[in-house]
């Protein structure tokens, strides 16, 4: 799924790697204690039981849906609005294609208008698939003592509740989402574009935005993601590979933490040593290899979001006379969010490295201004053409490595 940390659309990112990392912090502690309670010589009789997954997805669904009842779309509304958004995107497609030079395969069933419950159902399926590598963490299962079984069940209930609350919160804030199913068992060439109509209506009314222009503005941004992931042949596979490596690292950490409190102390010590004003709590817990991979993922997302925003700004005024006014309104809305909301996104990691995504847009804008858009578009030539985080902060390094090296 592509929803990078807060773009100008004020879309909360459903960043599954961050969700997995947040979940693992709570899950591994319970799993580790459960492992210690497992003992062949334990005086407590072992209770045979089928292994339970780490997350109870039925509970997740129940919590998320119970907090988002109401404002549902009827079947007729859903069909009518789906047609409406597809018409808006049809107007965006030729303009974006002409500017980017990226071909986009025709996919008439890419776009859907949804309500909050529709969005929750779609994302639960994706999250469940993404979390499968971590399902070994729960402390309950065959061979565990009764105490370990109880602890595992309690741990499962807490984690499931946390994920349910997170999805419930996100379902109230997401406006548009380009969802490209990563780590799927089958090859998926095209993603899905979701427009969460109740949230769009609420923002439209709260900010007094013109209906047609606002929705066209929203469609323009989401459409650019489709061009990136469906028009750049290698990008989806590249992201898939990064995410698979990331989950492998998470699984290794989890297995180490299950060895005992010594491993947990080592990780906490590592976090204390590496913590700093420029280092998030998540990065502080990483090994050097993990951080290198994490930075690689962040750099790629910087380009996905940065290039998307660049294209949107470049062609938006051609489509929308009120483009600048709408953009400024959303920027103010992002700055003025409540303190409770700020605390939530910080605790969950949802605003992680937001400044890096701003750097991505600044990088693309700078390259396009000094060397032309054709030069900026070279980031999509192949994975090696993507800038690193160091190059995003110092574009002259990328210019020397990619543009000047090829010219010579």
JOJO-V920039 format. One record per residue. N is the residue number from 1. SS is DSSP state (H for helix, E for strand, C for the rest). D_FIRST is the distance of its C-alpha to the first C-alpha in whole Angstrom. Layout:
((N | SS | D_FIRST) (N | SS | D_FIRST))
//
This chain:
((1 | C | 0) (2 | E | 4) (3 | C | 6) (4 | C | 9) (5 | C | 12) (6 | C | 14) (7 | C | 14) (8 | C | 17) (9 | C | 16) (10 | C | 16) (11 | C | 13) (12 | C | 12) (13 | C | 9) (14 | C | 7) (15 | C | 8) (16 | H | 8) (17 | H | 11) (18 | H | 13) (19 | H | 13) (20 | H | 14) (21 | H | 16) (22 | H | 18) (23 | H | 18) (24 | H | 20) (25 | H | 23) (26 | H | 24) (27 | H | 24) (28 | H | 25) (29 | H | 28) (30 | H | 29) (31 | H | 28) (32 | H | 31) (33 | H | 34) (34 | H | 33) (35 | H | 34) (36 | H | 37) (37 | H | 38) (38 | C | 38) (39 | C | 42) (40 | C | 44) (41 | C | 47) (42 | C | 45) (43 | C | 48) (44 | C | 45) (45 | C | 45) (46 | C | 42) (47 | C | 40) (48 | C | 39) (49 | C | 35) (50 | C | 32) (51 | C | 29) (52 | C | 27) (53 | C | 23) (54 | C | 22) (55 | C | 20) (56 | C | 22) (57 | H | 19) (58 | H | 22) (59 | H | 23) (60 | H | 19) (61 | H | 19) (62 | H | 22) (63 | H | 22) (64 | H | 19) (65 | H | 21) (66 | H | 24) (67 | C | 23) (68 | C | 21) (69 | C | 24) (70 | C | 26) (71 | C | 24) (72 | C | 23) (73 | C | 23) (74 | C | 26) (75 | H | 25) (76 | H | 27) (77 | H | 25) (78 | H | 22) (79 | H | 23) (80 | H | 25) (81 | H | 22) (82 | H | 20) (83 | H | 23) (84 | H | 23) (85 | H | 19) (86 | H | 20) (87 | H | 23) (88 | H | 22) (89 | H | 19) (90 | H | 22) (91 | H | 24) (92 | H | 21) (93 | H | 20) (94 | H | 24) (95 | H | 24) (96 | H | 21) (97 | H | 22) (98 | H | 25) (99 | H | 24) (100 | H | 21) (101 | C | 23) (102 | C | 20) (103 | C | 21) (104 | C | 18) (105 | C | 19) (106 | C | 20) (107 | C | 18) (108 | C | 19) (109 | C | 17) (110 | C | 14) (111 | E | 14) (112 | E | 15) (113 | E | 17) (114 | E | 16) (115 | C | 18) (116 | H | 17) (117 | H | 18) (118 | H | 16) (119 | H | 13) (120 | H | 14) (121 | H | 14) (122 | H | 11) (123 | H | 9) (124 | H | 12) (125 | H | 12) (126 | H | 8) (127 | H | 10) (128 | H | 13) (129 | H | 12) (130 | H | 11) (131 | H | 14) (132 | H | 16) (133 | H | 18) (134 | H | 19) (135 | H | 21) (136 | H | 24) (137 | H | 24) (138 | C | 26) (139 | C | 30) (140 | C | 31) (141 | C | 32) (142 | C | 35) (143 | C | 38) (144 | C | 37) (145 | C | 39) (146 | H | 39) (147 | H | 38) (148 | H | 35) (149 | H | 34) (150 | H | 35) (151 | H | 33) (152 | H | 30) (153 | H | 30) (154 | H | 30) (155 | H | 27) (156 | H | 25) (157 | H | 26) (158 | H | 25) (159 | H | 22) (160 | H | 21) (161 | H | 22) (162 | H | 20) (163 | H | 17) (164 | H | 18) (165 | H | 19) (166 | H | 16) (167 | H | 14) (168 | H | 17) (169 | H | 17) (170 | H | 14) (171 | H | 15) (172 | C | 18) (173 | C | 16) (174 | C | 13) (175 | C | 14) (176 | E | 11) (177 | E | 8) (178 | E | 6) (179 | E | 4) (180 | C | 5) (181 | C | 6) (182 | C | 7) (183 | C | 10) (184 | C | 12) (185 | C | 15) (186 | C | 16) (187 | C | 15) (188 | C | 12) (189 | C | 13) (190 | C | 11) (191 | C | 8) (192 | E | 9) (193 | E | 10) (194 | E | 11) (195 | E | 14) (196 | E | 15) (197 | H | 19) (198 | H | 21) (199 | H | 19) (200 | H | 19) (201 | H | 23) (202 | H | 24) (203 | H | 23) (204 | H | 25) (205 | H | 28) (206 | H | 27) (207 | C | 27) (208 | C | 29) (209 | C | 27) (210 | C | 28) (211 | H | 26) (212 | H | 26) (213 | H | 25) (214 | H | 23) (215 | H | 21) (216 | H | 21) (217 | H | 20) (218 | H | 17) (219 | H | 16) (220 | H | 17) (221 | H | 15) (222 | H | 12) (223 | H | 14) (224 | H | 14) (225 | H | 10) (226 | H | 11) (227 | H | 14) (228 | H | 13) (229 | H | 10) (230 | H | 13) (231 | H | 16) (232 | C | 16) (233 | C | 17) (234 | C | 16) (235 | H | 13) (236 | H | 10) (237 | H | 13) (238 | H | 14) (239 | H | 10) (240 | H | 11) (241 | H | 14) (242 | H | 14) (243 | H | 11) (244 | H | 14) (245 | H | 17) (246 | H | 15) (247 | H | 16) (248 | H | 19) (249 | H | 20) (250 | H | 19) (251 | H | 21) (252 | H | 24) (253 | H | 24) (254 | H | 24) (255 | H | 27) (256 | H | 29) (257 | H | 29) (258 | C | 30) (259 | C | 33) (260 | C | 35) (261 | H | 35) (262 | H | 36) (263 | H | 33) (264 | H | 31) (265 | H | 34) (266 | H | 33) (267 | H | 29) (268 | H | 31) (269 | H | 33) (270 | H | 31) (271 | H | 29) (272 | H | 32) (273 | H | 33) (274 | H | 30) (275 | C | 29) (276 | E | 30) (277 | C | 29) (278 | C | 26) (279 | E | 25) (280 | C | 22) (281 | H | 23) (282 | H | 20) (283 | H | 22) (284 | H | 25) (285 | C | 25) (286 | C | 23) (287 | C | 26) (288 | H | 26) (289 | H | 24) (290 | H | 21) (291 | H | 22) (292 | H | 22) (293 | H | 19) (294 | H | 17) (295 | H | 18) (296 | H | 17) (297 | H | 13) (298 | H | 14) (299 | H | 16) (300 | H | 13) (301 | H | 11) (302 | H | 15) (303 | H | 15) (304 | H | 12) (305 | H | 12) (306 | H | 16) (307 | H | 17) (308 | H | 15) (309 | H | 17) (310 | H | 20) (311 | H | 20) (312 | H | 19) (313 | H | 22) (314 | H | 24) (315 | H | 24) (316 | H | 24) (317 | H | 27) (318 | H | 28) (319 | H | 26) (320 | C | 27) (321 | C | 30) (322 | C | 29) (323 | H | 26) (324 | H | 27) (325 | H | 28) (326 | H | 25) (327 | H | 23) (328 | H | 26) (329 | H | 26) (330 | H | 22) (331 | H | 23) (332 | H | 26) (333 | H | 24) (334 | H | 22) (335 | H | 25) (336 | C | 27) (337 | C | 24) (338 | C | 26) (339 | H | 27) (340 | H | 26) (341 | H | 23) (342 | H | 23) (343 | H | 24) (344 | H | 21) (345 | H | 18) (346 | H | 21) (347 | H | 21) (348 | H | 18) (349 | C | 17) (350 | C | 14) (351 | C | 16) (352 | C | 17) (353 | C | 18) (354 | H | 17) (355 | H | 20) (356 | H | 19) (357 | H | 16) (358 | H | 19) (359 | H | 21) (360 | H | 18) (361 | H | 20) (362 | H | 23) (363 | H | 23) (364 | H | 22) (365 | H | 25) (366 | H | 27) (367 | H | 27) (368 | H | 27) (369 | H | 30) (370 | H | 32) (371 | H | 31) (372 | C | 30) (373 | H | 26) (374 | H | 27) (375 | H | 27) (376 | H | 24) (377 | H | 22) (378 | H | 23) (379 | H | 20) (380 | H | 19) (381 | C | 22) (382 | C | 21) (383 | H | 19) (384 | H | 22) (385 | H | 22) (386 | C | 19) (387 | C | 21) (388 | C | 21) (389 | H | 21) (390 | H | 25) (391 | H | 25) (392 | H | 23) (393 | H | 25) (394 | C | 28) (395 | H | 27) (396 | H | 31) (397 | H | 30) (398 | H | 27) (399 | H | 30) (400 | H | 32) (401 | H | 30) (402 | H | 28) (403 | H | 30) (404 | H | 34) (405 | H | 34) (406 | H | 33) (407 | H | 35) (408 | C | 38))
//
